Amino acid sequence: MVRVLFGNFNLTGGCISARLFYVFIFVFFQLWEYPFSIDGKAGSLIFQDFESFSVSGNSSNLEIKITYRGEKPEITQGLYNLIRDEGQNIISIVIPIEKEPGFFVSQNSLKLNWKETAVENSIFFGKDPPVYPIGPGDKLSVEVYGVEDIKKEVIVDPQGYVTLPLVERILVQNMTLNELQRTLEEKYSEYIQDPQINLQLIEYGSRFVNVLGEVDSPRRISLKKALRLLDAISEAGGFSAKSGDIEVQRRDSTGSLQKILISKDALLSAGEGNENIYVFDQDVINVLPVASVYVSGQVKNEQSIQYTKDLTLLRAIAKAGGFTEWANKDKVIILRTSENGETKSIKVDASKIEKGKEKDVPLFPNDHIVVYERKLF
């Protein structure tokens, strides 16, 4: 079985270090015994019709480049951070080694799988609003039914205490509302028979989120109640004219910083669930500037164009007024910068795309399209 796997590797022109190869062998046997579902969130992806693939990697990441036939595979939201469309029917997949990436090759399909940790999903997509213990600065409303003089709002002082009629100073820091309710019932029962107490948290003074970036009023937002992402952005003045997708940063139970990128379009159509997640104490919400693509050279109107997921090379050139009469359609260059800051040049023959001989090239945020001039001689 191992020989077959390695043989497929050589036939497709792949290259891999010994360490990565053993990682693959280990995960390969796991995959054979425990198949994964075809779902981005489950950590699995299948290509049914591919031409070739190559593998390279380092101590941190594994990169798999797949040349496919036919239609472009659909990329689900759970895979956006792993997959990049390189154009020319090439998909590049970068998976951290810690996810133990693996693959299985058969005659007609290539299956990739990797581990997803629970924290990556559950830390952001919990269904219940967060509940916090009482802390300094929190405002409470305390009312004892039938006792007119015991109805007041109090703020927890910096030492974690509140002062109430009859029972005087009480340490409430780190109590839940239910715990404080029971404590007050016990203390007031010394003065009042079967006291009925109405206790409410009016607002958290000790809990907040930071909203940064492309909003009208970037600032710290106090959590007066359970807030969803759209609520927090609204309290910061709402999206600015240049706003794009949203990055949410949150620390997990171990203190490690986790991040998630949420599509603005998906958020605005999410309603009360899905991308419109609850925000937690000390979250950082960074509204990123809208991505763009720049078109220059032999087009009628050199300009920056707002990026959308369906933007392609010819669509971007059309938005820039189209080619000039001096444009060399055979030599159009896409300059693309990777996450590590490296810029690569992708040469495209736009004339073949116009004639239907090649597929239009999907663009990435911050691509720069350069249309060269035709040479007369």
C-alpha positions as CSV (number, residue, x, y, z in Angstrom):
1,M,0.0,0.0,0.0
2,V,2.8,2.4,0.9
3,R,4.6,1.6,-2.5
4,V,1.4,2.5,-4.4
5,L,1.2,5.8,-2.6
6,F,4.8,6.7,-3.2
7,G,4.5,5.6,-6.9
8,N,1.5,7.9,-7.4
9,F,3.6,10.7,-5.9
10,N,6.4,10.2,-8.5
11,L,4.0,10.0,-11.4
12,T,2.5,13.3,-10.6
13,G,5.8,15.1,-10.2
14,G,5.4,15.5,-6.4
15,C,8.3,16.2,-4.1
16,I,8.3,15.8,-0.3
17,S,10.8,15.6,2.6
18,A,11.2,12.4,4.5
19,R,9.6,13.9,7.6
20,L,6.5,15.0,5.7
21,F,6.3,11.7,3.9
22,Y,6.1,9.8,7.3
23,V,3.4,12.2,8.4
24,F,1.4,11.3,5.3
25,I,2.0,7.6,5.8
26,F,0.6,7.8,9.3
27,V,-2.5,9.8,8.3
28,F,-3.0,7.7,5.2
29,F,-3.6,4.6,7.3
30,Q,-6.0,6.6,9.5
31,L,-7.9,7.8,6.5
32,W,-8.1,4.2,5.1
33,E,-9.6,2.9,8.4
34,Y,-11.7,6.0,9.3
35,P,-13.0,7.8,6.2
36,F,-13.8,11.5,6.5
37,S,-16.9,13.3,5.2
38,I,-16.6,15.7,2.3
39,D,-16.9,18.9,4.2
40,G,-14.6,21.9,4.7
41,K,-15.4,22.1,8.5
42,A,-14.7,18.4,8.9
43,G,-11.2,18.8,7.4
44,S,-11.6,16.9,4.1
45,L,-11.6,17.7,0.4
46,I,-12.0,15.5,-2.7
47,F,-10.9,16.3,-6.2
48,Q,-12.7,13.8,-8.6
49,D,-10.9,15.0,-11.8
50,F,-7.4,16.2,-11.5
51,E,-4.5,16.2,-13.9
52,S,-1.4,16.3,-11.6
53,F,-0.3,17.5,-8.2
54,S,2.9,18.4,-6.5
55,V,3.7,18.7,-2.8
56,S,6.3,20.8,-0.9
57,G,6.6,21.9,2.6
58,N,8.6,23.0,5.6
59,S,8.5,22.6,9.3
60,S,5.3,24.7,9.6
61,N,3.2,24.2,6.5
62,L,2.5,21.7,3.7
63,E,1.6,23.1,0.3
64,I,-0.2,21.0,-2.3
65,K,-0.7,22.4,-5.8
66,I,-3.3,20.6,-7.9
67,T,-3.9,21.0,-11.6
68,Y,-7.5,20.1,-12.4
69,R,-9.5,19.5,-15.5
70,G,-13.0,20.9,-16.2
71,E,-14.8,23.3,-14.0
72,K,-13.3,25.0,-11.0
73,P,-14.0,23.1,-7.7
74,E,-16.4,24.9,-5.4
75,I,-14.6,26.4,-2.4
76,T,-16.8,26.4,0.7
77,Q,-16.5,29.0,3.4
78,G,-14.7,26.7,5.7
79,L,-11.9,26.4,3.3
80,Y,-11.3,30.0,2.4
81,N,-8.2,30.3,4.7
82,L,-6.6,27.2,3.2
83,I,-7.1,27.4,-0.5
84,R,-6.0,29.9,-3.1
85,D,-6.9,29.8,-6.8
86,E,-3.7,30.3,-8.7
87,G,-5.4,30.6,-12.1
88,Q,-4.6,28.4,-15.1
89,N,-6.7,25.6,-13.5
90,I,-4.3,25.4,-10.5
91,I,-5.5,25.3,-6.9
92,S,-2.9,25.8,-4.1
93,I,-3.7,24.4,-0.6
94,V,-1.6,25.3,2.4
95,I,-2.3,23.2,5.6
96,P,-0.3,23.6,8.8
97,I,1.7,20.5,9.8
98,E,0.1,20.5,13.2
99,K,-3.2,19.6,11.5
100,E,-1.6,16.3,10.4
101,P,-2.5,16.7,6.7
102,G,-2.8,13.5,4.7
103,F,-4.0,12.3,1.3
104,F,-5.2,9.3,-0.7
105,V,-4.7,8.9,-4.4
106,S,-6.8,6.6,-6.6
107,Q,-7.1,6.4,-10.4
108,N,-9.8,9.0,-10.6
109,S,-9.6,11.1,-7.4
110,L,-7.4,12.8,-4.9
111,K,-8.6,13.0,-1.3
112,L,-7.0,15.4,1.3
113,N,-7.8,15.4,4.9
114,W,-6.6,17.1,8.0
115,K,-7.5,17.5,11.7
116,E,-9.6,20.4,12.9
117,T,-9.4,21.2,16.6
118,A,-12.7,21.8,18.3
119,V,-11.6,25.3,19.6
120,E,-11.4,26.6,16.0
121,N,-15.1,26.2,15.7
122,S,-16.7,26.2,19.1
123,I,-14.9,29.2,20.5
124,F,-16.6,31.5,18.0
125,F,-19.9,29.8,17.1
126,G,-21.5,29.0,20.5
127,K,-25.2,29.2,20.4
128,D,-25.6,30.7,23.9
129,P,-24.7,34.2,25.0
130,P,-21.8,34.6,27.3
131,V,-22.4,34.8,31.1
132,Y,-19.8,36.5,33.3
133,P,-19.4,36.7,37.1
134,I,-20.0,40.0,38.7
135,G,-17.0,42.4,38.7
136,P,-16.0,46.0,39.6
137,G,-17.9,48.6,37.7
138,D,-21.0,46.4,37.1
139,K,-24.3,48.1,37.8
140,L,-27.0,46.1,39.6
141,S,-30.6,46.7,40.4
142,V,-31.8,45.4,43.8
143,E,-35.4,45.4,44.9
144,V,-37.1,43.8,47.9
145,Y,-40.8,43.4,47.2
146,G,-43.0,45.1,49.8
147,V,-40.1,47.1,51.3
148,E,-40.2,50.6,49.7
149,D,-36.9,51.7,51.1
150,I,-35.0,48.8,49.5
151,K,-35.1,49.5,45.8
152,K,-32.0,50.9,44.4
153,E,-29.3,50.7,41.8
154,V,-25.7,50.1,42.9
155,I,-22.3,49.9,41.2
156,V,-19.7,47.4,42.3
157,D,-16.8,49.3,43.8
158,P,-13.1,48.7,42.8
159,Q,-12.7,46.2,45.7
160,G,-15.7,44.2,44.5
161,Y,-18.2,45.3,47.2
162,V,-21.7,46.8,47.1
163,T,-23.5,48.6,50.0
164,L,-27.2,48.0,50.5
165,P,-29.7,49.0,53.2
166,L,-29.7,46.9,56.3
167,V,-27.1,44.4,55.2
168,E,-24.5,47.0,54.6
169,R,-21.3,46.1,52.7
170,I,-21.3,42.8,50.8
171,L,-18.5,41.2,48.7
172,V,-20.1,40.3,45.4
173,Q,-17.1,40.0,43.0
174,N,-16.9,36.7,41.1
175,M,-20.4,35.8,42.2
176,T,-23.0,34.8,39.6
177,L,-26.4,36.5,39.8
178,N,-28.0,33.3,41.2
179,E,-25.3,33.1,43.9
180,L,-25.8,36.7,44.9
181,Q,-29.6,36.2,44.9
182,R,-29.3,33.4,47.4
183,T,-26.8,35.4,49.5
184,L,-29.2,38.4,49.7
185,E,-32.2,36.2,50.5
186,E,-30.2,34.8,53.4
187,K,-29.1,38.2,54.7
188,Y,-32.4,39.9,54.4
189,S,-34.2,37.0,56.0
190,E,-32.7,38.2,59.3
191,Y,-34.8,41.3,59.0
192,I,-37.7,40.4,56.7
193,Q,-39.8,37.2,56.8
194,D,-39.5,35.3,53.5
195,P,-37.9,38.2,51.5
196,Q,-38.8,38.3,47.7
197,I,-35.8,39.8,45.9
198,N,-35.7,41.1,42.3
199,L,-32.0,41.2,41.2
200,Q,-31.0,42.4,37.8
201,L,-27.7,43.2,36.1
202,I,-28.2,46.5,34.3
203,E,-24.8,46.6,32.6
204,Y,-21.3,45.3,32.8
205,G,-18.8,47.9,33.7
206,S,-16.0,45.5,33.8
207,R,-16.6,43.9,30.4
208,F,-15.8,45.4,27.0
209,V,-14.8,44.7,23.4
210,N,-12.6,46.9,21.2
211,V,-14.0,47.8,17.7
212,L,-11.2,49.0,15.4
213,G,-10.7,49.7,11.7
214,E,-13.3,50.8,9.1
215,V,-16.1,52.0,11.4
216,D,-17.3,55.5,11.9
217,S,-16.2,55.7,15.6
218,P,-13.6,53.1,16.5
219,R,-13.6,52.7,20.3
220,R,-14.0,50.5,23.3
221,I,-17.6,49.2,23.7
222,S,-18.9,48.3,27.2
223,L,-21.0,45.1,27.3
224,K,-24.2,46.4,28.8
225,K,-25.8,43.2,27.7
226,A,-25.2,40.2,25.5
227,L,-24.1,41.6,22.2
228,R,-23.8,40.1,18.7
229,L,-21.2,41.2,16.2
230,L,-23.5,43.5,14.3
231,D,-24.6,45.1,17.5
232,A,-21.0,45.9,18.5
233,I,-20.2,47.4,15.1
234,S,-23.4,49.5,15.2
235,E,-22.4,50.9,18.6
236,A,-19.1,52.0,17.1
237,G,-21.0,54.0,14.5
238,G,-21.5,51.3,11.9
239,F,-19.5,50.4,8.8
240,S,-17.5,53.1,7.0
241,A,-17.7,53.6,3.3
242,K,-14.4,51.7,3.0
243,S,-15.3,48.7,5.2
244,G,-14.7,45.1,4.1
245,D,-14.6,41.8,5.9
246,I,-14.3,41.5,9.7
247,E,-11.5,39.9,11.7
248,V,-12.5,38.8,15.3
249,Q,-9.7,38.0,17.7
250,R,-10.5,36.0,20.9
251,R,-8.4,34.1,23.5
252,D,-9.4,30.5,24.2
253,S,-9.4,28.8,27.6
254,T,-5.6,28.3,27.5
255,G,-4.9,32.0,26.7
256,S,-4.0,31.4,23.1
257,L,-5.1,34.0,20.6
258,Q,-7.6,32.7,18.0
259,K,-8.8,34.6,14.9
260,I,-11.6,34.2,12.5
261,L,-12.4,36.2,9.3
262,I,-16.0,36.8,8.7
263,S,-17.4,38.0,5.4
264,K,-19.2,41.3,5.5
265,D,-21.7,40.2,2.9
266,A,-22.4,37.0,4.9
267,L,-22.7,38.9,8.1
268,L,-25.2,41.4,6.8
269,S,-27.4,38.5,5.6
270,A,-26.9,36.3,8.6
271,G,-29.7,37.5,10.9
272,E,-29.5,36.2,14.4
273,G,-27.1,33.4,13.9
274,N,-24.3,32.0,11.8
275,E,-21.7,34.8,11.1
276,N,-23.5,37.2,13.5
277,I,-21.8,35.6,16.5
278,Y,-22.0,36.7,20.1
279,V,-19.0,38.9,21.1
280,F,-17.1,38.1,24.3
281,D,-15.3,40.2,26.9
282,Q,-12.0,41.6,25.5
283,D,-12.7,40.5,21.9
284,V,-10.9,42.6,19.3
285,I,-13.2,43.3,16.3
286,N,-11.2,44.7,13.4
287,V,-13.2,45.8,10.4
288,L,-10.7,45.6,7.5
289,P,-10.7,48.0,4.5
290,V,-12.5,46.7,1.5
291,A,-10.2,44.7,-0.8
292,S,-9.4,46.1,-4.2
293,V,-7.8,45.2,-7.5
294,Y,-5.7,47.8,-9.5
295,V,-5.7,47.9,-13.3
296,S,-3.0,49.8,-15.1
297,G,-1.3,50.1,-18.5
298,Q,-3.1,50.0,-21.8
299,V,-6.7,50.3,-20.5
300,K,-8.9,53.3,-21.0
301,N,-9.2,54.3,-17.3
302,E,-6.5,53.1,-15.0
303,Q,-8.1,52.7,-11.6
304,S,-8.6,50.7,-8.4
305,I,-11.7,48.4,-8.5
306,Q,-13.5,47.1,-5.5
307,Y,-12.8,43.4,-5.2
308,T,-15.7,40.9,-5.2
309,K,-15.5,37.1,-5.2
310,D,-16.7,36.8,-8.8
311,L,-14.2,39.3,-10.2
312,T,-12.2,38.0,-13.1
313,L,-9.5,39.4,-15.3
314,L,-11.8,40.4,-18.2
315,R,-14.4,41.8,-15.8
316,A,-11.8,44.0,-14.1
317,I,-10.5,45.3,-17.5
318,A,-14.1,46.0,-18.6
319,K,-14.6,48.0,-15.4
320,A,-11.5,50.0,-16.3
321,G,-13.1,50.9,-19.7
322,G,-11.6,48.0,-21.7
323,F,-8.4,47.7,-23.7
324,T,-7.0,50.6,-25.6
325,E,-6.2,50.2,-29.3
326,W,-2.5,49.8,-28.4
327,A,-3.1,47.0,-25.8
328,N,-1.1,43.8,-26.2
329,K,-3.8,41.4,-25.2
330,D,-1.3,38.5,-25.6
331,K,0.8,39.9,-22.7
332,V,-1.3,40.8,-19.6
333,I,0.5,40.4,-16.3
334,I,-1.1,39.8,-12.9
335,L,1.1,40.8,-10.0
336,R,0.0,38.9,-6.9
337,T,1.5,39.2,-3.4
338,S,1.4,36.2,-1.1
339,E,0.8,36.2,2.7
340,N,4.6,36.1,3.3
341,G,5.1,39.3,1.2
342,E,6.5,37.6,-2.0
343,T,5.2,39.0,-5.3
344,K,4.8,36.7,-8.2
345,S,4.0,37.5,-11.8
346,I,1.3,35.5,-13.7
347,K,1.3,35.9,-17.5
348,V,-2.1,35.7,-19.2
349,D,-3.1,35.6,-22.8
350,A,-6.3,37.7,-22.7
351,S,-6.9,37.2,-26.4
352,K,-7.4,33.5,-25.9
353,I,-9.8,34.2,-23.1
354,E,-11.8,36.5,-25.3
355,K,-12.0,33.8,-28.0
356,G,-13.1,31.2,-25.5
357,K,-9.9,29.1,-25.9
358,E,-9.0,29.6,-22.3
359,K,-11.0,30.3,-19.1
360,D,-11.2,33.7,-17.6
361,V,-8.8,34.1,-14.6
362,P,-10.4,34.6,-11.1
363,L,-8.7,37.5,-9.2
364,F,-7.6,37.8,-5.6
365,P,-7.7,40.8,-3.3
366,N,-4.9,43.3,-4.0
367,D,-4.0,41.8,-7.4
368,H,-2.4,44.3,-9.8
369,I,-3.2,43.9,-13.5
370,V,-0.7,45.3,-16.0
371,V,-1.7,45.5,-19.7
372,Y,1.4,46.0,-21.9
373,E,1.6,48.0,-25.1
374,R,1.9,46.4,-28.5
375,K,5.2,46.7,-30.2
376,L,5.0,48.2,-33.7
377,F,8.2,46.5,-34.9
